[in-house]
Amino acid sequence: MQQANTPIWQRFSITQLIIYLPLMAAILLESHIRFLSSNMESIGQYLTINTQLFLQCIPLFIAHAFAYRLLLTPAIIAWLLGFLAYPSLLLILNIQLFNFAQWQFINEQCWAMCASASGIWLITRRTNRNHNVLSKKWLKSLLSLDSVVCIVLLGWAIITASILNTHINPMLNQPIEPIIDVHKIFTQFDIFLGYLWQITFSVGLVYGVYLINRYLLIRYVLTYHGVLMFLFANLISLAVLTPVLISCVLLLPINDLPVGIANLTPGGNNNIFSPENYQFVFLFLAISTPIILAFERQQQHVQISNIAQQQTKTELKLLQQQINPHFLFNTLNNLYALTLKKADNAPGLVMELANLLRYSVYEGQKTQVSLEKEINYLKGFIALHNIRNTDRCHFDVQWPEYQQHYLISPLLLIMILENAIKHGVEPTSQKVTVVFKITMANNILTLFSSNPILPNNNSEHGVGLNNLRRRLTLLYPNKHTLIIDKNKTLWKTTLKLELTAC
């Protein structure tokens, strides 16, 4: 059992930094947009924009972190405070204070990108923890790589169409500024739709290249025929697809321009074999290929992890079902003998046995139960044996306090008690003592058990303890110690277990 006593600065890792990546990406994208749209060239100006944006977005980072770590309702409140109340306050200050307006404040675009990045990432993370299968499947399909690429390309089409719609005769008055007039989108909606369907058609062709690369070149050629054939297939795709795609783009009305005016093709002209066209397709394949491979690798890792978890659950269930039935058979035999004699303690024996079986069937199938329930099960088990063995066995027991405060895997401790009775009580007719004591110190449970060993008993408490060791390894890795001390007359077992609080 290992205790983490490392300093905080040593425990900080890249994993903890991951939660801030969505916001960092959104802020860096916003700073680049501002820098390029303002035609700035100075490194100092670029660093100033980045510094100002990151400083003003500190409350967003704090709200994002709290929303990730808190429970659902407090997380929503923290997120709303950071991403709605704080930007609203900045907007009010910007209107009321002239000097504040001179600072690089968070505008609507920056807020929208930060809120979207944070919200999507948080929903994805919380959905992964949620057991609601329908919502998880729906969100997973929405956030699949194909969907994300499609959404990004559609977003680019909408933005490009909005920019073109803002200017008069944009193709004839190039270059144009990357600005969007939202009012014109609604007042000239037919013109906007005309630009939108043509840009959407163009990005649809790009999406087709992505699908060919992922499902034909990578999943089929690369997977089944190796890297060399993949490179050859890419070269053929580049040579064949480029002129075909450019020919399709040139058929759009928006590209029906006078000679010498740049169109929407990468080459900016009507030459379908322009080097710039091949460069564009090559760069798209070069950029999309590692992204697809990384995503496929991550998906494969998730599948392998799910399979491993399922195998672990299956093994735990099998181990749990292997709990020694020896006591059940003996108890039924004793019950049969008592009923023949019409003994007074037969009804009590039936009731105790029913309670034990009820716990095994219902509570035993759960992942964790309260320590109090597990202790009550152990008490019932001992009471059953007291009825069966009358004065032949004395139990020296001790139970912990605050049992209701901790959780434990069910039917775990009983295996030690079963072995103590099976090998220390049942083989002899003499009066014996079994020690079974459980104590708690903070969240560490300590179980000590001892039982006598008969002189000619060479049993190693076999299957039961092997079962216990395996379950401890699967359920409490690095959170348990099991020590067995055996001499000629006594068998001692000490188990230390790190429990979780309720």
C-alpha positions as CSV (number, residue, x, y, z in Angstrom):
1,M,0.0,0.0,0.0
2,Q,1.5,3.3,-1.1
3,Q,0.9,6.7,0.3
4,A,1.4,9.8,-1.9
5,N,3.5,12.2,0.1
6,T,5.1,14.0,-2.8
7,P,5.1,17.8,-2.7
8,I,2.4,19.7,-4.7
9,W,4.9,21.0,-7.2
10,Q,6.0,17.5,-8.0
11,R,2.4,16.3,-8.4
12,F,1.7,19.0,-11.0
13,S,1.9,17.3,-14.4
14,I,0.9,17.7,-18.1
15,T,-2.2,15.7,-17.3
16,Q,-3.4,18.6,-15.0
17,L,-2.6,21.1,-17.7
18,I,-4.8,19.3,-20.3
19,I,-8.0,20.7,-18.8
20,Y,-6.9,24.2,-19.8
21,L,-6.0,23.4,-23.5
22,P,-9.4,24.2,-25.0
23,L,-9.4,27.8,-23.5
24,M,-5.7,28.3,-24.4
25,A,-6.4,27.3,-28.0
26,A,-9.5,29.6,-28.3
27,I,-7.5,32.6,-26.9
28,L,-4.5,32.0,-29.2
29,L,-6.8,31.8,-32.2
30,E,-8.5,35.0,-31.2
31,S,-5.2,36.8,-30.7
32,H,-4.0,35.7,-34.1
33,I,-7.3,36.9,-35.7
34,R,-6.9,40.3,-34.1
35,F,-3.2,40.5,-35.0
36,L,-3.7,39.6,-38.7
37,S,-6.9,41.5,-39.2
38,S,-5.3,44.7,-37.8
39,N,-2.4,44.3,-40.3
40,M,0.1,44.4,-37.4
41,E,3.7,43.2,-38.0
42,S,5.5,43.9,-34.7
43,I,6.3,41.0,-32.4
44,G,5.7,43.4,-29.5
45,Q,2.2,44.1,-30.6
46,Y,1.5,40.4,-31.0
47,L,2.8,39.6,-27.5
48,T,0.8,42.5,-26.1
49,I,-2.5,41.2,-27.5
50,N,-1.7,37.7,-26.2
51,T,-0.8,39.0,-22.7
52,Q,-3.8,41.2,-22.4
53,L,-6.2,38.5,-23.5
54,F,-4.7,35.8,-21.2
55,L,-4.8,38.2,-18.2
56,Q,-8.4,39.1,-18.8
57,C,-9.4,35.5,-19.3
58,I,-8.0,34.3,-16.0
59,P,-11.5,34.3,-14.4
60,L,-12.6,32.1,-17.4
61,F,-9.8,29.6,-16.6
62,I,-10.8,29.6,-12.9
63,A,-14.5,29.0,-13.8
64,H,-13.5,26.3,-16.3
65,A,-11.4,24.4,-13.7
66,F,-14.2,24.6,-11.1
67,A,-16.8,23.4,-13.6
68,Y,-14.6,20.4,-14.3
69,R,-13.9,19.4,-10.7
70,L,-17.3,20.2,-9.0
71,L,-20.5,18.2,-9.0
72,L,-23.0,19.0,-11.7
73,T,-25.1,21.7,-10.1
74,P,-22.2,23.7,-8.5
75,A,-20.3,23.2,-11.8
76,I,-23.1,24.8,-13.8
77,I,-23.2,27.8,-11.4
78,A,-19.4,28.2,-11.5
79,W,-19.4,28.0,-15.3
80,L,-22.2,30.6,-15.6
81,L,-20.5,33.0,-13.3
82,G,-17.3,32.8,-15.3
83,F,-18.6,32.7,-18.8
84,L,-21.8,34.9,-18.5
85,A,-21.5,37.2,-15.4
86,Y,-17.8,38.1,-15.9
87,P,-18.0,39.0,-19.7
88,S,-21.2,41.0,-18.9
89,L,-19.3,43.0,-16.3
90,L,-16.5,43.7,-18.8
91,L,-19.0,44.9,-21.3
92,I,-20.6,47.3,-18.7
93,L,-17.1,48.6,-17.8
94,N,-16.2,49.1,-21.4
95,I,-19.4,51.2,-21.9
96,Q,-19.0,53.2,-18.7
97,L,-15.2,53.7,-18.6
98,F,-13.5,55.3,-21.6
99,N,-10.0,54.4,-20.4
100,F,-11.0,50.7,-19.9
101,A,-12.2,50.6,-23.5
102,Q,-8.7,51.4,-24.7
103,W,-7.5,48.1,-23.2
104,Q,-7.8,44.9,-25.3
105,F,-11.0,43.7,-23.7
106,I,-12.9,40.4,-24.4
107,N,-15.2,41.0,-27.3
108,E,-18.2,38.9,-28.4
109,Q,-16.1,36.8,-30.7
110,C,-13.5,35.9,-28.1
111,W,-16.3,35.1,-25.6
112,A,-18.1,32.9,-28.0
113,M,-14.9,30.9,-28.9
114,C,-13.9,30.5,-25.2
115,A,-17.4,29.6,-24.1
116,S,-17.8,27.1,-27.0
117,A,-14.4,25.5,-26.4
118,S,-15.0,25.2,-22.6
119,G,-18.6,24.0,-22.9
120,I,-18.0,21.3,-25.6
121,W,-15.0,19.9,-23.7
122,L,-16.8,19.9,-20.3
123,I,-19.8,18.2,-21.8
124,T,-17.6,15.6,-23.4
125,R,-15.8,14.8,-20.2
126,R,-18.9,14.6,-18.1
127,T,-20.6,12.4,-20.7
128,N,-17.7,9.9,-20.5
129,R,-18.4,9.6,-16.8
130,N,-22.2,9.3,-17.3
131,H,-23.9,5.9,-17.6
132,N,-26.8,7.2,-19.7
133,V,-26.1,5.2,-22.8
134,L,-28.4,7.1,-25.2
135,S,-27.1,10.6,-24.5
136,K,-23.5,9.2,-24.5
137,K,-24.0,7.6,-28.0
138,W,-25.6,10.8,-29.3
139,L,-22.9,13.0,-28.1
140,K,-20.2,10.6,-29.2
141,S,-21.5,10.6,-32.7
142,L,-21.7,14.4,-32.7
143,L,-18.1,14.7,-31.5
144,S,-16.7,12.0,-33.7
145,L,-13.8,13.0,-36.0
146,D,-16.0,12.9,-39.1
147,S,-18.6,15.2,-37.5
148,V,-16.0,17.6,-36.1
149,V,-14.3,17.9,-39.5
150,C,-17.7,18.4,-41.2
151,I,-18.7,21.1,-38.6
152,V,-15.4,22.9,-39.0
153,L,-15.7,23.0,-42.8
154,L,-19.3,24.1,-42.6
155,G,-18.3,26.8,-40.1
156,W,-15.6,28.0,-42.5
157,A,-18.1,28.0,-45.3
158,I,-20.5,30.2,-43.3
159,I,-17.8,32.6,-42.2
160,T,-16.4,32.9,-45.8
161,A,-20.0,33.4,-47.2
162,S,-20.6,36.1,-44.5
163,I,-17.4,37.9,-45.4
164,L,-18.2,37.8,-49.1
165,N,-21.7,39.0,-48.4
166,T,-20.4,42.0,-46.5
167,H,-18.6,43.5,-49.5
168,I,-19.9,44.8,-52.8
169,N,-18.7,42.6,-55.8
170,P,-16.1,40.9,-53.5
171,M,-14.6,38.8,-56.3
172,L,-14.0,41.9,-58.4
173,N,-12.6,44.0,-55.6
174,Q,-9.9,41.8,-54.1
175,P,-8.3,41.8,-51.6
176,I,-11.1,42.3,-49.2
177,E,-11.0,42.8,-45.4
178,P,-12.0,39.8,-43.2
179,I,-15.0,41.5,-41.6
180,I,-18.6,40.4,-41.2
181,D,-21.7,42.7,-41.3
182,V,-24.3,40.6,-39.5
183,H,-27.0,43.1,-40.5
184,K,-26.3,42.5,-44.2
185,I,-26.8,38.7,-43.8
186,F,-30.5,39.3,-42.9
187,T,-31.2,42.2,-45.3
188,Q,-29.5,40.4,-48.2
189,F,-30.3,36.9,-47.2
190,D,-30.8,35.7,-50.8
191,I,-27.3,36.9,-51.8
192,F,-25.8,35.3,-48.7
193,L,-27.5,32.0,-49.5
194,G,-26.0,32.2,-53.0
195,Y,-22.5,32.6,-51.6
196,L,-23.2,29.9,-49.0
197,W,-24.2,27.1,-51.2
198,Q,-21.3,27.6,-53.5
199,I,-18.7,27.7,-50.7
200,T,-20.5,24.7,-49.1
201,F,-20.1,22.8,-52.4
202,S,-16.4,23.6,-52.4
203,V,-15.8,22.5,-48.8
204,G,-17.9,19.4,-49.6
205,L,-15.3,18.4,-52.1
206,V,-12.6,18.9,-49.5
207,Y,-14.6,16.8,-47.1
208,G,-14.7,14.1,-49.8
209,V,-10.9,14.1,-49.9
210,Y,-10.8,13.7,-46.2
211,L,-13.2,10.7,-46.4
212,I,-11.1,9.1,-49.1
213,N,-8.0,9.6,-47.1
214,R,-9.4,8.1,-43.9
215,Y,-11.5,5.2,-45.1
216,L,-9.7,4.2,-48.3
217,L,-6.1,5.3,-48.0
218,I,-5.5,4.8,-44.3
219,R,-8.0,2.2,-43.1
220,Y,-7.6,-0.1,-46.2
221,V,-4.3,0.6,-48.0
222,L,-2.1,1.6,-45.0
223,T,-3.7,-1.0,-42.7
224,Y,-3.6,-4.0,-45.0
225,H,-0.8,-3.2,-47.5
226,G,1.8,-1.1,-45.6
227,V,3.4,2.3,-45.8
228,L,5.0,1.9,-49.3
229,M,1.6,1.1,-51.0
230,F,0.1,3.9,-48.9
231,L,2.6,6.4,-50.3
232,F,1.9,5.2,-53.9
233,A,-1.8,5.5,-53.4
234,N,-1.4,9.0,-52.0
235,L,0.6,10.0,-55.1
236,I,-2.1,8.6,-57.4
237,S,-4.9,10.3,-55.4
238,L,-3.0,13.6,-55.6
239,A,-2.5,13.4,-59.4
240,V,-6.1,12.2,-60.2
241,L,-8.2,14.1,-57.6
242,T,-6.6,17.6,-58.0
243,P,-7.7,18.4,-61.6
244,V,-11.1,16.7,-61.1
245,L,-11.8,18.7,-57.9
246,I,-10.6,22.0,-59.4
247,S,-12.7,21.4,-62.5
248,C,-15.8,21.0,-60.3
249,V,-15.0,24.2,-58.4
250,L,-14.6,26.2,-61.7
251,L,-18.2,25.2,-62.7
252,L,-19.6,27.4,-59.9
253,P,-21.1,30.7,-60.9
254,I,-18.9,32.6,-58.4
255,N,-15.8,31.7,-60.5
256,D,-17.3,33.0,-63.8
257,L,-14.9,36.0,-63.8
258,P,-13.1,38.1,-66.4
259,V,-9.6,37.0,-67.3
260,G,-7.0,38.1,-64.8
261,I,-9.3,38.2,-61.8
262,A,-8.5,35.7,-59.1
263,N,-11.1,33.0,-58.5
264,L,-11.8,30.7,-55.5
265,T,-9.4,28.0,-56.6
266,P,-6.0,27.6,-54.8
267,G,-4.3,28.7,-58.0
268,G,-6.6,31.6,-58.4
269,N,-7.0,30.9,-62.2
270,N,-8.7,28.6,-64.6
271,N,-5.7,26.3,-65.0
272,I,-6.8,23.0,-63.4
273,F,-3.1,21.8,-63.4
274,S,-1.8,24.9,-61.5
275,P,1.0,23.9,-59.1
276,E,-0.9,25.8,-56.3
277,N,-3.8,23.4,-56.7
278,Y,-1.6,20.4,-56.2
279,Q,0.1,22.1,-53.2
280,F,-3.3,22.6,-51.6
281,V,-4.4,19.0,-51.9
282,F,-1.0,17.8,-50.8
283,L,-1.0,20.0,-47.7
284,F,-4.5,18.9,-46.9
285,L,-3.5,15.2,-47.1
286,A,-0.3,15.9,-45.2
287,I,-2.2,17.7,-42.4
288,S,-5.2,15.4,-42.2
289,T,-3.2,12.1,-42.2
290,P,-1.5,12.5,-38.8
291,I,-4.7,13.8,-37.3
292,I,-6.6,10.8,-38.5
293,L,-3.9,8.4,-37.4
294,A,-3.8,10.0,-33.9
295,F,-7.6,9.8,-33.6
296,E,-7.6,6.1,-34.8
297,R,-4.9,5.3,-32.3
298,Q,-6.9,7.0,-29.5
299,Q,-10.1,5.1,-30.6
300,Q,-8.1,1.8,-30.6
301,H,-6.8,2.6,-27.2
302,V,-10.3,3.2,-25.8
303,Q,-11.5,-0.1,-27.3
304,I,-8.6,-2.0,-25.8
305,S,-9.2,-0.3,-22.5
306,N,-13.0,-1.2,-22.6
307,I,-12.2,-4.8,-23.5
308,A,-9.7,-5.0,-20.6
309,Q,-12.3,-3.5,-18.2
310,Q,-14.9,-5.9,-19.4
311,Q,-12.5,-8.8,-18.9
312,T,-11.7,-7.6,-15.4
313,K,-15.4,-7.4,-14.5
314,T,-16.0,-10.9,-15.9
315,E,-13.1,-12.3,-13.9
316,L,-14.3,-10.6,-10.7
317,K,-17.8,-12.0,-11.2
318,L,-16.4,-15.5,-11.7
319,L,-14.2,-15.1,-8.6
320,Q,-17.1,-13.8,-6.6
321,Q,-19.2,-16.8,-7.7
322,Q,-16.4,-19.1,-6.5
323,I,-17.0,-18.2,-2.8
324,N,-16.6,-21.4,-0.9
325,P,-20.0,-23.2,-0.7
326,H,-18.7,-25.6,1.9
327,F,-20.4,-23.8,4.8
328,L,-23.7,-23.8,2.9
329,F,-23.7,-27.6,2.4
330,N,-22.7,-28.2,6.0
331,T,-25.4,-25.8,7.3
332,L,-28.1,-27.5,5.2
333,N,-26.9,-30.9,6.6
334,N,-27.1,-29.5,10.1
335,L,-30.5,-28.0,9.4
336,Y,-31.7,-31.3,8.2
337,A,-30.5,-33.0,11.3
338,L,-32.1,-30.4,13.5
339,T,-35.4,-30.6,11.8
340,L,-35.4,-34.4,12.2
341,K,-34.9,-33.8,16.0
342,K,-37.4,-31.0,15.9
343,A,-34.9,-28.8,17.7
344,D,-35.9,-25.4,19.0
345,N,-33.0,-23.6,17.2
346,A,-33.9,-24.9,13.8
347,P,-36.0,-21.8,12.9
348,G,-33.2,-19.4,14.0
349,L,-30.8,-21.4,11.8
350,V,-33.2,-21.0,8.8
351,M,-33.5,-17.3,9.4
352,E,-29.8,-16.6,9.7
353,L,-29.1,-18.7,6.5
354,A,-31.9,-16.8,4.6
355,N,-30.3,-13.4,5.6
356,L,-26.9,-14.5,4.5
357,L,-28.2,-15.8,1.1
358,R,-30.2,-12.6,0.6
359,Y,-27.1,-10.5,1.2
360,S,-25.0,-12.7,-1.2
361,V,-27.6,-12.5,-4.0
362,Y,-28.6,-8.8,-3.8
363,E,-25.7,-6.9,-2.1
364,G,-23.0,-9.3,-3.4
365,Q,-23.6,-8.2,-7.0
366,K,-22.8,-4.6,-6.3
367,T,-19.5,-3.0,-6.9
368,Q,-19.3,-1.5,-3.4
369,V,-21.4,-1.6,-0.3
370,S,-21.1,0.2,3.0
371,L,-18.7,-1.3,5.5
372,E,-21.6,-1.5,8.0
373,K,-23.5,-3.9,5.7
374,E,-20.4,-6.1,5.3
375,I,-19.8,-6.1,9.0
376,N,-23.5,-7.1,9.6
377,Y,-23.0,-10.0,7.2
378,L,-19.9,-11.2,9.1
379,K,-21.9,-11.0,12.3
380,G,-24.7,-13.0,10.8
381,F,-22.2,-15.6,9.6
382,I,-20.7,-16.0,13.1
383,A,-24.1,-16.2,14.6
384,L,-25.0,-19.0,12.2
385,H,-21.9,-21.0,13.2
386,N,-22.7,-20.4,16.9
387,I,-26.0,-22.0,16.4
388,R,-24.4,-24.9,14.5
389,N,-21.4,-25.5,16.7
390,T,-23.0,-24.6,20.1
391,D,-20.2,-24.7,22.6
392,R,-17.5,-26.2,20.4
393,C,-16.2,-22.8,19.1
394,H,-15.5,-19.5,20.8
395,F,-15.2,-16.4,18.6
396,D,-13.0,-13.5,20.0
397,V,-14.3,-10.7,17.8
398,Q,-13.8,-6.9,17.6
399,W,-15.7,-4.6,15.2
400,P,-14.7,-1.1,14.1
401,E,-16.5,2.2,14.8
402,Y,-18.0,4.6,12.1
403,Q,-18.7,1.6,9.8
404,Q,-21.3,3.6,7.8
405,H,-18.7,6.1,6.7
406,Y,-16.8,3.8,4.4
407,L,-17.3,1.6,1.3
408,I,-15.9,-1.8,0.6
409,S,-16.2,-4.5,-2.1
410,P,-18.8,-7.0,-0.9
411,L,-18.0,-10.6,0.2
412,L,-14.3,-9.9,0.5
413,L,-13.6,-10.2,4.2
414,I,-15.9,-13.3,4.6
415,M,-13.3,-15.4,2.7
416,I,-10.8,-15.0,5.6
417,L,-13.5,-16.0,8.1
418,E,-14.6,-19.0,6.1
419,N,-11.1,-20.3,5.9
420,A,-10.6,-19.9,9.6
421,I,-13.7,-21.9,10.4
422,K,-13.2,-24.5,7.7
423,H,-9.6,-25.3,8.7
424,G,-9.6,-24.4,12.4
425,V,-13.1,-25.5,13.7
426,E,-14.7,-28.1,11.5
427,P,-11.8,-30.7,11.4
428,T,-11.9,-31.1,15.3
429,S,-14.4,-31.9,18.0
430,Q,-12.4,-30.1,20.6
431,K,-13.2,-26.6,21.8
432,V,-11.3,-24.0,19.9
433,T,-11.0,-20.2,19.7
434,V,-11.1,-18.2,16.5
435,V,-9.9,-14.6,16.7
436,F,-11.4,-12.2,14.2
437,K,-10.8,-8.5,14.8
438,I,-11.4,-5.5,12.5
439,T,-10.2,-2.0,13.3
440,M,-10.2,1.3,11.4
441,A,-7.5,4.0,11.5
442,N,-8.4,6.9,9.3
443,N,-9.4,5.1,6.1
444,I,-7.2,2.0,6.6
445,L,-9.0,-1.1,7.6
446,T,-7.0,-3.8,9.5
447,L,-8.3,-7.3,9.8
448,F,-6.5,-9.8,12.0
449,S,-7.6,-13.4,12.1
450,S,-6.1,-16.5,13.8
451,N,-7.3,-20.1,14.1
452,P,-5.6,-23.3,15.5
453,I,-4.1,-25.8,13.1
454,L,-4.4,-29.5,13.8
455,P,-1.1,-31.4,14.1
456,N,-1.8,-33.5,11.0
457,N,-3.5,-30.8,9.0
458,N,-1.3,-29.9,6.0
459,S,-3.9,-27.8,4.2
460,E,-2.8,-24.5,2.7
461,H,-6.2,-22.9,2.8
462,G,-5.9,-23.2,-1.0
463,V,-8.6,-21.9,-3.4
464,G,-10.2,-19.5,-1.0
465,L,-7.0,-17.4,-0.3
466,N,-5.9,-17.6,-3.9
467,N,-9.3,-16.2,-4.8
468,L,-8.9,-13.5,-2.2
469,R,-5.4,-12.5,-3.5
470,R,-6.7,-12.2,-7.0
471,R,-9.7,-10.1,-6.1
472,L,-7.5,-7.8,-4.0
473,T,-5.1,-7.3,-6.9
474,L,-8.0,-6.4,-9.2
475,L,-10.0,-4.3,-6.8
476,Y,-7.4,-2.7,-4.6
477,P,-4.1,-2.4,-6.6
478,N,-1.4,-0.8,-4.5
479,K,-4.0,-0.3,-1.7
480,H,-3.7,-3.5,0.3
481,T,-1.3,-5.8,2.1
482,L,-2.0,-9.4,2.9
483,I,0.3,-11.2,5.3
484,I,-0.1,-14.9,6.3
485,D,1.9,-16.3,9.2
486,K,1.7,-20.0,9.8
487,N,3.4,-22.1,12.5
488,K,2.8,-25.6,13.8
489,T,-0.2,-24.8,15.9
490,L,-1.6,-21.4,14.6
491,W,-2.6,-19.8,11.4
492,K,-2.6,-16.0,11.4
493,T,-3.9,-13.7,8.7
494,T,-3.5,-9.9,8.6
495,L,-5.1,-7.8,5.9
496,K,-4.7,-4.0,5.6
497,L,-7.1,-2.3,3.1
498,E,-7.4,1.3,2.0
499,L,-11.1,2.1,1.8
500,T,-12.9,5.0,0.2
501,A,-15.2,7.2,2.3
502,C,-19.0,7.4,1.5
